[in-house]
Amino acid sequence: MKYTTLPQLGDKVSKICLGTMTWGQQNTEDQAHQQMDFALSEGVNFWDTAEMYPSPPAKEKQGDTERFIGTWFAKTKKRNEVILASKISPMDFLRDGQTRFNAKHISDAIDGNLKRLQTDHIDVYQLHWPERQTNFFSTRGYTEQMAQQDLSQLTPFLETIEALNDEIKKGRIRAWGLSNDTAWGVMRYLWEAEKNGLKGPITVQNPYSLLNRLYEVGLAEVAHRENVGLLAYSPLGFGVLSGKYLDGKQPEGARLTMYDRFQRYINDEAKWATEQYARIATDAGLDMAQMALAFVNSRHFVTSNIIGATSIEQLKSNIDSVDIELSDDVLQAIEAVHTQQPNPSP
């Protein structure tokens, strides 16, 4: 395994982060425990979850993913070997759909996180997506409706920062981060924290893959200049970049076969780009999924690459991508496709 340093905390974290959102939907508790056993044995010491998981979200399953992790911690007594990230999620079935990033809701959410996870602290606690309306979750443009939103009706940035800093003082979280946020959002939190002598975000968890490199526009410079690490999610575009959906295939048990909420990864533009990336991998004698993951691993602004798997075989292949170095020819071919069809799956 290769390791990076978690910004500001200084912890050594694996370049591959274990994603967990299939646990409770596509994976049983026993399968989740097997994945945790295997990942840790391979040196993957950084794990990511959220209070709303599994995904796709469902009220009756909410929290199962964290519960599975908690029973593994209780069984193995290895909590101290894992750097753990989780989130508060503004879902409609949590807190009556009225989640605000204020002290009460953050405290209540962490109460639940810690209970399910059977731990006394979370290393990195993240705001799953912004309260405000902005361009995330497949939305490209910044619309007039977004621009007209009255932010004074939402939780002030400083109030959120103070609430999270209070949780740090209590020892219930060690640091905090953002997710699905924009360059303006990240910078605003950083500015408010610095101005008030408080701890700001150390990471931002946003999508980043061969099909969505929008992070490179603005946020990558923020990550570099402000020492905020990217935790890249959906590096395989919900499995599309494994090539398993090519030629119209719909593999049994695969996420895009089972669920229709992630269709942005199989629009016509994404299909074309995926076909081109598949040819590059074939010509280079590379496994397509490993090539896609290796590209993400190679970016200097990526702190950790969040991979997910529904089988040990997939998990092993994804973890092994950390040892793959892409040649200049492969990287140039990737850039040529990106130039022709940039970011088809925002």
TIMAR-43712 format. One record per residue (C-alpha): z, y, x; residue in one letter. Coordinates in steps of 0.1 Angstrom, whole numbers, padded with zeros to 4 digits, always signed. Example, Ala and Ser with C-alpha at 12.3 -4.5 7.8 and 13.67 -1.06 7.14 Angstrom:
# TIMAR-43712
+0078-0045+0123A
+0071-0011+0137S
***
This chain:
# TIMAR-43712
+0000+0000+0000M
-0006+0036+0010K
+0020+0063+0002Y
+0020+0100-0003T
+0049+0125-0007T
+0060+0136-0041L
+0058+0174-0039P
+0091+0193-0035Q
+0112+0161-0040L
+0099+0145-0008G
+0101+0110-0021D
+0076+0085-0007K
+0055+0073-0036V
+0026+0048-0038S
-0009+0062-0040K
-0013+0038-0069I
+0010+0045-0099C
+0017+0018-0124L
+0006+0030-0159G
+0024+0013-0188T
+0009+0025-0221M
-0006-0009-0231T
+0028-0025-0231W
+0038-0032-0267G
+0002-0030-0280Q
-0020-0051-0258Q
+0008-0066-0237N
+0039-0085-0246T
+0073-0078-0231E
+0070-0109-0209D
+0036-0098-0197Q
+0050-0063-0190A
+0078-0079-0169H
+0052-0099-0150Q
+0032-0067-0142Q
+0063-0049-0130M
+0073-0079-0108D
+0038-0080-0093F
+0033-0043-0088A
+0066-0038-0070L
+0058-0068-0048S
+0026-0051-0038E
+0044-0019-0029G
+0037+0001-0061V
+0070+0020-0064N
+0059+0048-0087F
+0057+0040-0125W
+0048+0062-0154D
+0057+0060-0191T
+0064+0082-0222A
+0086+0082-0252E
+0055+0078-0275M
+0041+0047-0258Y
+0025+0022-0264P
-0008+0038-0270S
-0026+0041-0294P
+0006+0054-0308P
+0023+0039-0339A
+0056+0048-0355K
+0067+0012-0358E
+0061+0005-0321K
+0072+0039-0306Q
+0095+0034-0276G
+0086-0003-0270D
+0071+0005-0236T
+0103+0022-0224E
+0124-0006-0239R
+0104-0032-0219F
+0110-0013-0187I
+0147-0011-0196G
+0151-0048-0201T
+0133-0053-0167W
+0157-0029-0150F
+0187-0047-0166A
+0174-0081-0156K
+0163-0074-0120T
+0188-0046-0110K
+0159-0029-0092K
+0160+0005-0107R
+0167+0021-0073N
+0135+0007-0060E
+0113+0026-0085V
+0104+0063-0088I
+0102+0066-0125L
+0083+0092-0146A
+0085+0097-0183S
+0077+0123-0210K
+0087+0142-0241I
+0058+0138-0266S
+0051+0161-0295P
+0040+0133-0319M
+0040+0137-0356D
+0064+0108-0361F
+0089+0122-0336L
+0114+0149-0346R
+0096+0152-0379D
+0065+0164-0361G
+0083+0196-0352Q
+0088+0191-0314T
+0095+0222-0295R
+0101+0223-0257F
+0135+0239-0263N
+0170+0227-0250A
+0178+0207-0281K
+0146+0188-0284H
+0144+0181-0247I
+0180+0169-0246S
+0175+0147-0277D
+0143+0132-0262A
+0160+0125-0229I
+0188+0108-0247D
+0163+0084-0262G
+0144+0079-0230N
+0175+0070-0210L
+0188+0047-0237K
+0156+0027-0239R
+0150+0027-0202L
+0186+0016-0195Q
+0190+0041-0167T
+0210+0072-0161D
+0182+0093-0147H
+0144+0099-0147I
+0128+0111-0115D
+0100+0132-0129V
+0102+0143-0166Y
+0070+0156-0181Q
+0059+0177-0210L
+0032+0153-0225H
+0009+0181-0237W
+0014+0218-0244P
+0029+0233-0275E
+0001+0258-0276R
-0034+0251-0287Q
-0057+0249-0257T
-0086+0228-0243N
-0072+0194-0236F
-0079+0159-0251F
-0117+0160-0250S
-0119+0197-0259T
-0142+0215-0235R
-0143+0251-0245G
-0115+0277-0250Y
-0122+0287-0286T
-0116+0319-0305E
-0090+0301-0326Q
-0071+0291-0295M
-0073+0327-0282A
-0059+0341-0315Q
-0028+0319-0314Q
+0004+0338-0314D
+0024+0324-0285L
+0055+0343-0295S
+0059+0317-0323Q
+0063+0290-0297L
+0090+0281-0272T
+0091+0308-0244P
+0081+0294-0211F
+0114+0305-0195L
+0134+0288-0222E
+0117+0255-0215T
+0122+0259-0177I
+0159+0267-0182E
+0163+0236-0204A
+0147+0214-0178L
+0167+0229-0150N
+0199+0223-0170D
+0189+0186-0172E
+0184+0186-0134I
+0219+0200-0130K
+0233+0173-0152K
+0216+0147-0131G
+0196+0132-0160R
+0163+0142-0144I
+0155+0150-0108R
+0124+0171-0113A
+0099+0180-0140W
+0062+0182-0144G
+0034+0190-0169L
+0006+0169-0185S
-0027+0178-0201N
-0022+0214-0191D
-0046+0241-0179T
-0047+0262-0147A
-0032+0291-0167W
-0004+0270-0181G
+0006+0255-0147V
+0005+0290-0131M
+0025+0306-0159R
+0053+0280-0155Y
+0053+0284-0118L
+0054+0322-0120W
+0083+0321-0146E
+0103+0297-0125A
+0098+0316-0092E
+0106+0349-0108K
+0139+0335-0122N
+0150+0314-0092G
+0145+0281-0110L
+0128+0248-0102K
+0092+0248-0114G
+0069+0219-0121P
+0061+0195-0092I
+0033+0175-0108T
+0006+0178-0135V
-0007+0146-0151Q
-0043+0152-0162N
-0073+0130-0167P
-0095+0126-0136Y
-0123+0102-0130S
-0160+0099-0122L
-0166+0108-0159L
-0142+0138-0159N
-0138+0159-0128R
-0128+0191-0147L
-0096+0192-0127Y
-0116+0203-0097E
-0124+0236-0115V
-0093+0257-0110G
-0065+0232-0111L
-0073+0215-0078A
-0068+0248-0060E
-0035+0253-0079V
-0024+0219-0068A
-0032+0227-0032H
-0019+0263-0030R
+0012+0258-0051E
+0022+0223-0039N
+0019+0207-0074V
+0006+0171-0072G
-0020+0156-0095L
-0010+0124-0112L
-0045+0113-0122A
-0047+0094-0155Y
-0076+0075-0171S
-0093+0070-0137P
-0115+0043-0152L
-0122+0062-0184G
-0104+0036-0205F
-0122+0008-0187G
-0157+0022-0191V
-0160+0026-0153L
-0154-0011-0148S
-0188-0016-0162G
-0176-0040-0189K
-0192-0019-0218Y
-0226-0016-0201L
-0256-0027-0222D
-0237-0023-0254G
-0212-0050-0247K
-0179-0050-0266Q
-0156-0074-0248P
-0130-0091-0270E
-0095-0075-0266G
-0108-0044-0247A
-0094-0010-0257R
-0127+0005-0268L
-0135-0026-0288T
-0101-0026-0305M
-0096+0012-0310Y
-0121+0039-0320D
-0100+0070-0308R
-0114+0071-0273F
-0151+0073-0280Q
-0156+0103-0256R
-0160+0078-0228Y
-0190+0061-0244I
-0211+0090-0256N
-0248+0090-0245D
-0241+0112-0215E
-0212+0090-0204A
-0233+0059-0208K
-0261+0073-0186W
-0237+0084-0159A
-0219+0050-0160T
-0252+0032-0156E
-0259+0053-0125Q
-0224+0047-0110Y
-0229+0010-0117A
-0262+0010-0096R
-0244+0028-0068I
-0217+0002-0067A
-0242-0027-0069T
-0263-0012-0041D
-0232-0008-0019A
-0219-0043-0027G
-0188-0028-0043L
-0168-0038-0074D
-0176-0009-0098M
-0139-0004-0109A
-0127-0004-0074Q
-0153+0021-0064M
-0143+0044-0092A
-0106+0041-0083L
-0113+0045-0046A
-0131+0078-0053F
-0100+0091-0071V
-0077+0078-0043N
-0097+0096-0017S
-0093+0131-0032R
-0069+0152-0012H
-0052+0168-0042F
-0043+0135-0059V
-0007+0125-0053T
-0009+0093-0072S
-0036+0074-0093N
-0023+0060-0125I
-0038+0026-0132I
-0033+0004-0162G
-0041-0033-0167A
-0038-0059-0194T
-0038-0088-0170S
-0024-0096-0135I
-0060-0101-0123E
-0070-0066-0133Q
-0038-0052-0119L
-0044-0069-0085K
-0080-0056-0084S
-0069-0021-0092N
-0041-0021-0067I
-0065-0034-0040D
-0087-0003-0045S
-0062+0016-0023V
-0077-0002+0008D
-0113+0007+0001I
-0129+0035+0020E
-0161+0048+0005L
-0190+0055+0029S
-0207+0088+0032D
-0238+0074+0016D
-0218+0062-0015V
-0200+0096-0018L
-0233+0114-0015Q
-0248+0092-0042A
-0218+0099-0065I
-0223+0136-0060E
-0259+0134-0069A
-0251+0118-0102V
-0223+0143-0108H
-0247+0171-0103T
-0271+0157-0129Q
-0244+0149-0154Q
-0211+0165-0147P
-0180+0157-0167N
-0195+0139-0198P
-0161+0128-0210S
-0136+0157-0209P
***
